[in-house]
């Protein structure tokens, strides 16, 4: 499974020269995402969605560690405006969101709940 995820990471733009850092990120993402699955659901039950979600998560973390996080595309404070190129496609900051969307049918607790409010 790890080799398939590493291949997906390379497809997402991770370089072979980054594998020393990428491998522990993949392993950590596998463990973390597997722990978020509903009780009784295994990573294999999710099919290729789990592999892709792990790869997206690991590449996002790799880019953050390398200082390549381009999730902020514009920032304005008074008269100063800063724009950052995103390189096309989805920004790095949205990869984690995409990973969660891919796994949403199998996730357990997502941190969101409705609370009753007395009227």
N, CA, C and O of each residue as an XYZ file, in Angstrom:
476
protein
N       0.829     -1.194      0.000
C       0.000      0.000      0.000
C       0.873      1.258      0.000
O       0.562      2.226     -0.694
N       1.956      1.249      0.767
C       2.813      2.429      0.865
C       3.440      2.780     -0.474
O       3.536      3.958     -0.818
N       3.865      1.787     -1.231
C       4.480      2.061     -2.532
C       3.476      2.677     -3.503
O       3.832      3.550     -4.295
N       2.221      2.226     -3.445
C       1.183      2.820     -4.289
C       0.956      4.283     -3.911
O       0.771      5.135     -4.780
N       0.972      4.563     -2.620
C       0.775      5.936     -2.149
C       1.954      6.806     -2.570
O       1.766      7.946     -2.996
N       3.174      6.272     -2.451
C       4.351      7.038     -2.862
C       4.286      7.368     -4.356
O       4.663      8.467     -4.763
N       3.811      6.428     -5.172
C       3.663      6.685     -6.609
C       2.635      7.790     -6.846
O       2.837      8.652     -7.702
N       1.536      7.769     -6.093
C       0.537      8.844     -6.213
C       1.132     10.184     -5.799
O       0.845     11.207     -6.421
N       1.949     10.187     -4.768
C       2.593     11.428     -4.321
C       3.480     11.998     -5.415
O       3.493     13.208     -5.643
N       4.215     11.136     -6.087
C       5.057     11.606     -7.197
C       4.184     12.166     -8.326
O       4.556     13.146     -8.970
N       3.033     11.547     -8.562
C       2.105     12.055     -9.579
C       1.556     13.420     -9.203
O       1.222     14.226    -10.071
N       1.465     13.674     -7.900
C       0.956     14.960     -7.411
C       2.047     16.028     -7.339
O       1.782     17.165     -6.949
N       3.274     15.660     -7.717
C       4.326     16.661     -7.785
C       5.473     16.484     -6.821
O       6.421     17.268     -6.867
N       5.436     15.482     -5.939
C       6.552     15.253     -5.031
C       7.721     14.689     -5.822
O       7.553     13.766     -6.618
N       8.899     15.242     -5.604
C      10.077     14.779     -6.322
C      10.711     13.568     -5.663
O      10.545     13.340     -4.464
N      11.440     12.793     -6.458
C      12.129     11.620     -5.907
C      13.169     12.023     -4.882
O      13.489     11.239     -3.988
N      13.708     13.242     -4.994
C      14.698     13.722     -4.033
C      14.071     14.047     -2.677
O      14.790     14.313     -1.714
N      12.746     14.028     -2.591
C      12.045     14.339     -1.340
C      11.559     13.086     -0.617
O      10.884     13.199      0.407
N      11.884     11.900     -1.119
C      11.342     10.669     -0.562
C      11.759     10.418      0.877
O      11.004      9.804      1.631
N      12.937     10.875      1.278
C      13.387     10.668      2.655
C      12.448     11.345      3.644
O      12.196     10.806      4.722
N      11.934     12.498      3.298
C      10.963     13.194      4.136
C       9.547     12.719      3.854
O       8.712     12.675      4.757
N       9.281     12.371      2.628
C       7.931     11.977      2.228
C       7.482     10.667      2.867
O       6.329     10.548      3.281
N       8.370      9.688      2.954
C       7.989      8.383      3.495
C       7.424      8.475      4.911
O       6.357      7.914      5.159
N       8.087      9.155      5.855
C       7.477      9.257      7.189
C       6.162     10.049      7.190
O       5.277      9.783      8.003
N       6.038     11.016      6.280
C       4.785     11.759      6.184
C       3.665     10.856      5.693
O       2.538     10.948      6.180
N       3.961      9.985      4.734
C       2.970      9.029      4.236
C       2.561      8.075      5.344
O       1.372      7.821      5.540
N       3.538      7.546      6.071
C       3.235      6.599      7.146
C       2.390      7.253      8.239
O       1.454      6.642      8.754
N       2.720      8.483      8.585
C       1.944      9.197      9.604
C       0.531      9.492      9.121
O      -0.427      9.359      9.881
N       0.398      9.893      7.857
C      -0.928     10.181      7.299
C      -1.772      8.914      7.233
O      -2.973      8.955      7.498
N      -1.149      7.781      6.881
C      -1.868      6.507      6.859
C      -2.445      6.194      8.240
O      -3.621      5.853      8.372
N      -1.611      6.312      9.250
C      -2.035      6.008     10.612
C      -3.134      6.954     11.064
O      -4.141      6.529     11.630
N      -2.930      8.242     10.808
C      -3.899      9.255     11.247
C      -5.248      9.081     10.555
O      -6.290      9.122     11.209
N      -5.236      8.886      9.233
C      -6.499      8.745      8.509
C      -7.180      7.421      8.822
O      -8.407      7.370      8.906
N      -6.420      6.357      8.994
C      -7.016      5.071      9.365
C      -7.693      5.180     10.731
O      -8.727      4.552     10.962
N      -7.123      5.962     11.626
C      -7.709      6.162     12.946
C      -8.996      6.969     12.929
O      -9.772      6.918     13.883
N      -9.227      7.701     11.873
C     -10.444      8.518     11.766
C     -11.600      7.771     11.121
O     -12.724      8.274     11.096
N     -11.339      6.579     10.598
C     -12.406      5.809      9.961
C     -13.396      5.311     11.010
O     -13.035      5.086     12.165
N     -14.645      5.143     10.592
C     -15.679      4.594     11.487
C     -15.250      3.239     12.013
O     -14.451      2.543     11.386
N     -15.772      2.876     13.141
C     -15.495      1.564     13.727
C     -15.915      0.478     12.742
O     -16.998      0.539     12.160
N     -15.061     -0.500     12.563
C     -15.363     -1.609     11.664
C     -14.990     -1.369     10.219
O     -15.129     -2.273      9.396
N     -14.517     -0.167      9.880
C     -14.119      0.155      8.509
C     -12.593      0.141      8.444
O     -11.925      0.766      9.267
N     -12.052     -0.568      7.473
C     -10.604     -0.617      7.282
C     -10.229      0.240      6.080
O     -11.086      0.561      5.257
N      -8.967      0.608      5.973
C      -8.532      1.370      4.798
C      -8.847      0.649      3.481
O      -9.152      1.293      2.478
N      -8.772     -0.671      3.486
C      -9.063     -1.438      2.278
C     -10.521     -1.283      1.851
O     -10.829     -1.355      0.661
N     -11.426     -1.071      2.821
C     -12.840     -0.886      2.512
C     -13.080      0.389      1.699
O     -14.074      0.494      0.981
N     -12.178      1.341      1.814
C     -12.319      2.632      1.126
C     -11.805      2.579     -0.304
O     -12.030      3.510     -1.078
N     -11.121      1.503     -0.663
C     -10.598      1.367     -2.014
C      -9.551      2.422     -2.329
O      -8.793      2.820     -1.445
N      -9.495      2.878     -3.568
C      -8.476      3.843     -3.966
C      -8.649      5.219     -3.317
O      -7.716      6.022     -3.315
N      -9.826      5.495     -2.772
C     -10.042      6.791     -2.115
C      -9.093      6.958     -0.934
O      -8.584      8.054     -0.700
N      -8.853      5.886     -0.188
C      -7.946      5.971      0.967
C      -6.529      6.266      0.509
O      -5.854      7.118      1.087
N      -6.068      5.563     -0.533
C      -4.713      5.780     -1.047
C      -4.523      7.226     -1.503
O      -3.515      7.859     -1.190
N      -5.496      7.734     -2.240
C      -5.402      9.101     -2.740
C      -5.482     10.114     -1.599
O      -4.768     11.117     -1.617
N      -6.331      9.869     -0.618
C      -6.448     10.783      0.517
C      -5.137     10.858      1.295
O      -4.724     11.940      1.712
N      -4.487      9.724      1.491
C      -3.192      9.712      2.180
C      -2.160     10.476      1.358
O      -1.400     11.274      1.907
N      -2.127     10.242      0.051
C      -1.165     10.933     -0.813
C      -1.395     12.442     -0.791
O      -0.440     13.212     -0.686
N      -2.639     12.864     -0.888
C      -2.947     14.304     -0.844
C      -2.492     14.923      0.469
O      -1.905     16.006      0.489
N      -2.766     14.229      1.559
C      -2.393     14.728      2.883
C      -0.872     14.828      3.005
O      -0.351     15.842      3.470
N      -0.164     13.787      2.593
C       1.292     13.773      2.705
C       1.940     14.848      1.844
O       2.877     15.511      2.289
N       1.456     15.031      0.620
C       2.027     16.045     -0.269
C       1.763     17.444      0.284
O       2.628     18.317      0.206
N       0.585     17.657      0.836
C       0.287     18.959      1.446
C       1.255     19.235      2.596
O       1.775     20.344      2.722
N       1.495     18.224      3.434
C       2.413     18.397      4.555
C       3.847     18.575      4.079
O       4.605     19.342      4.673
N       4.227     17.876      3.015
C       5.558     18.017      2.444
C       5.775     19.438      1.934
O       6.820     20.041      2.180
N       4.789     19.964      1.229
C       4.906     21.330      0.707
C       4.966     22.341      1.842
O       5.688     23.333      1.750
N       4.216     22.100      2.906
C       4.274     22.987      4.065
C       5.638     22.944      4.725
O       6.166     23.982      5.125
N       6.224     21.743      4.847
C       7.540     21.587      5.461
C       8.631     22.222      4.606
O       9.621     22.733      5.129
N       8.446     22.186      3.296
C       9.438     22.742      2.375
C       9.238     24.237      2.146
O      10.011     24.865      1.423
N       8.214     24.800      2.752
C       7.943     26.216      2.563
C       7.244     26.527      1.269
O       7.230     27.678      0.834
N       6.652     25.505      0.631
C       5.964     25.696     -0.639
C       4.467     25.863     -0.474
O       3.737     25.830     -1.464
N       3.989     26.040      0.745
C       2.548     26.158      0.964
C       2.053     27.426      0.287
O       2.446     28.535      0.648
N       1.191     27.245     -0.690
C       0.688     28.390     -1.453
C      -0.800     28.558     -1.273
O      -1.509     28.977     -2.188
N      -1.272     28.224     -0.070
C      -2.704     28.274      0.158
C      -3.231     29.704      0.217
O      -4.405     29.933     -0.077
N      -2.396     30.670      0.590
C      -2.819     32.068      0.614
C      -2.526     32.654     -0.756
O      -1.371     32.703     -1.180
N      -3.566     33.100     -1.452
C      -3.352     33.657     -2.778
C      -3.407     35.180     -2.784
O      -2.944     35.816     -3.731
N      -3.965     35.760     -1.743
C      -4.025     37.212     -1.680
C      -4.175     37.643     -0.224
O      -4.913     37.028      0.545
N      -3.468     38.703      0.139
C      -3.552     39.240      1.495
C      -3.475     40.755      1.391
O      -2.590     41.287      0.720
N      -4.382     41.446      2.040
C      -4.396     42.907      2.004
C      -4.445     43.451      3.418
O      -5.245     43.006      4.242
N      -3.583     44.415      3.689
C      -3.585     45.125      4.976
C      -3.383     46.600      4.664
O      -2.281     47.023      4.315
N      -4.436     47.371      4.789
C      -4.357     48.788      4.447
C      -4.072     48.962      2.969
O      -4.816     48.464      2.124
N      -2.978     49.680      2.651
C      -2.607     49.921      1.258
C      -1.699     48.842      0.684
O      -1.338     48.908     -0.491
N      -1.325     47.855      1.485
C      -0.416     46.809      1.042
C      -1.194     45.566      0.626
O      -2.027     45.069      1.384
N      -0.926     45.065     -0.571
C      -1.547     43.838     -1.062
C      -0.458     42.885     -1.515
O       0.449     43.273     -2.252
N      -0.548     41.631     -1.073
C       0.409     40.598     -1.452
C      -0.353     39.500     -2.170
O      -1.361     39.010     -1.661
N       0.119     39.106     -3.351
C      -0.461     38.011     -4.118
C       0.574     36.909     -4.210
O       1.769     37.182     -4.321
N       0.125     35.676     -4.167
C       1.026     34.535     -4.299
C       0.505     33.643     -5.405
O      -0.686     33.334     -5.447
N       1.393     33.221     -6.309
C       1.016     32.339     -7.407
C       0.641     30.974     -6.863
O       1.257     30.494     -5.911
N      -0.374     30.337     -7.463
C      -0.802     29.021     -6.996
C      -0.317     27.902     -7.892
O      -0.440     26.736     -7.516
N       0.216     28.193     -9.032
C       0.717     27.140     -9.919
C      -0.379     26.392    -10.650
O      -0.112     25.332    -11.216
N      -1.597     26.898    -10.662
C      -2.691     26.257    -11.386
C      -3.322     25.139    -10.588
O      -2.725     24.633     -9.637
N      -4.513     24.757    -10.966
C      -5.199     23.663    -10.283
C      -5.573     24.023     -8.860
O      -5.724     25.198     -8.527
N      -5.723     23.012     -8.022
C      -6.057     23.238     -6.625
C      -4.842     23.775     -5.891
O      -3.710     23.403     -6.198
N      -5.071     24.633     -4.941
C      -3.968     25.114     -4.130
C      -3.595     24.047     -3.120
O      -4.386     23.151     -2.824
N      -2.378     24.149     -2.591
C      -1.909     23.151     -1.627
C      -2.812     23.108     -0.406
O      -3.031     22.040      0.166
N      -3.338     24.255     -0.002
C      -4.169     24.313      1.188
C      -5.479     23.563      1.058
O      -6.098     23.236      2.070
N      -5.916     23.281     -0.154
C      -7.190     22.592     -0.322
C      -7.031     21.084     -0.468
O      -8.031     20.372     -0.557
N      -5.800     20.582     -0.495
C      -5.585     19.146     -0.644
C      -6.104     18.380      0.563
O      -6.681     17.303      0.412
N      -5.905     18.920      1.753
C      -6.423     18.266      2.960
C      -7.940     18.214      2.954
O      -8.534     17.226      3.387
N      -8.564     19.266      2.468
C     -10.024     19.291      2.355
C     -10.496     18.255      1.353
O     -11.481     17.558      1.597
N      -9.802     18.146      0.225
C     -10.157     17.149     -0.770
C     -10.000     15.738     -0.200
O     -10.836     14.872     -0.459
N      -8.952     15.502      0.561
C      -8.735     14.194      1.184
C      -9.899     13.844      2.106
O     -10.389     12.715      2.094
N     -10.334     14.811      2.900
C     -11.462     14.561      3.800
C     -12.746     14.308      3.019
O     -13.545     13.457      3.408
N     -12.953     15.030      1.931
C     -14.139     14.811      1.099
C     -14.121     13.413      0.483
O     -15.161     12.759      0.399
N     -12.949     12.954      0.055
C     -12.844     11.620     -0.531
C     -13.216     10.531      0.473
O     -13.847      9.536      0.117
N     -12.819     10.728      1.727
C     -13.062      9.714      2.754
C     -14.368      9.912      3.515
O     -14.704      9.099      4.376
N     -15.103     10.964      3.220
C     -16.299     11.285      4.016
C     -17.295     10.138      4.162
O     -17.916     10.030      5.220
N     -17.485      9.274      3.161
C     -18.440      8.172      3.375
C     -17.993      7.175      4.446
O     -18.817      6.435      4.984
N     -16.701      7.151      4.757
C     -16.179      6.147      5.692
C     -15.703      6.751      7.010
O     -15.337      6.013      7.925
N     -15.699      8.076      7.126
C     -15.178      8.706      8.335
C     -16.141      8.565      9.505
O     -17.360      8.527      9.336
N     -15.562      8.489     10.682
C     -16.355      8.493     11.902
C     -16.579      9.932     12.329
O     -17.199     10.710     11.603
N     -16.089     10.282     13.478
C     -16.213     11.635     14.035
C     -15.424     12.615     13.176
O     -14.228     12.427     12.952
N     -16.090     13.657     12.699
C     -15.416     14.650     11.867
C     -15.231     15.981     12.580
O     -14.684     16.921     12.004
N     -15.677     16.068     13.818
C     -15.522     17.320     14.554
C     -16.686     18.272     14.342
O     -16.650     19.396     14.843
N     -17.704     17.863     13.622
C     -18.862     18.714     13.360
C     -20.083     18.045     13.949
O     -20.274     16.837     13.807
N     -20.905     18.835     14.611
C     -22.152     18.279     15.121
C     -23.177     19.409     15.241
O     -22.831     20.588     15.307
N     -24.444     19.007     15.267
C     -25.514     19.956     15.497
C     -25.833     19.944     16.984
O     -25.844     18.884     17.609
N     -26.085     21.078     17.534
C     -26.470     21.192     18.932
C     -27.863     21.778     18.995
O     -28.199     22.716     18.272
N     -28.653     21.215     19.862
C     -29.992     21.726     20.044
C     -29.981     23.052     20.790
O     -29.247     23.217     21.763
N     -30.785     23.981     20.339
C     -30.894     25.280     20.996
C     -32.346     25.505     21.357
O     -33.229     25.418     20.504
N     -32.586     25.790     22.603
C     -33.958     26.053     23.034
C     -34.422     27.383     22.493
O     -33.701     28.379     22.533
N     -35.639     27.381     21.988
C     -36.188     28.583     21.360
C     -36.871     29.435     22.257
O     -37.379     30.480     21.850
